[in-house]
Amino acid sequence: MSVIKGKRMVYLYRILKDAETSTATAIAFTTENSRSKSRDSDTVATKDGVIRVPQEAEVELSTTALFANENDEMIGKLEAALDSGEKVEIWEVNLDNPGTGEDAGKYAAKYFQGFVTSFELASNSEDHAEATLEFGIEGTGVKGFATITDAQQELASYVFKDTAKDAAPADK
């Protein structure tokens, strides 16, 4: 068993209405993604004492990225989805878990649909500006395998590249 490095877990996003015309994409310069699950429960008083009745599980996702500029297309689309209430698709992909057989060339993933529930742009005098988005998920997601293009992998592993012609990345 091996430990998964955080940079090998990537999240891809797409506005659901764009599914026929757009490929899912990562947010550039992502510093952190998270997924949380919780289940509330109600208490019911009975003659034998209190019992707990569990409610449905709730899933929330969040992402934080350095804010590249006002023209960052995916962050702009996600902020607009918050304003309009449009549904978003999200894939959580483990690049260290490639598929085999009929899933060869794909990676283990979880697929979610939900809504952007908050957007925050923070900028202080000492650090880079950061955009943080939170998502409320419908259901709990579905496991499967996702196709990851070379461009999506490149964005997910974006690293420093020298200015010299055909220079190799410093670190992957």
HELIX and SHEET records of a PDB file:
HELIX    1   1 GLY A    6  ARG A    8  5                                   3    
HELIX    2   2 LEU A   16  ASP A   18  5                                   3    
HELIX    3   3 GLU A   73  SER A   84  1                                  12    
HELIX    4   4 GLY A  101  ASP A  103  5                                   3    
HELIX    5   5 ASP A  150  ALA A  156  1                                   7    
SHEET    1   A 6 MET A   9  ILE A  15  0                                        
SHEET    2   A 6 LYS A  87  PRO A  98 -1                                        
SHEET    3   A 6 LYS A 106  ALA A 122 -1                                        
SHEET    4   A 6 GLU A 130  THR A 147 -1                                        
SHEET    5   A 6 GLY A  49  LEU A  66 -1                                        
SHEET    6   A 6 THR A  30  THR A  46 -1                                        
END                                                                             
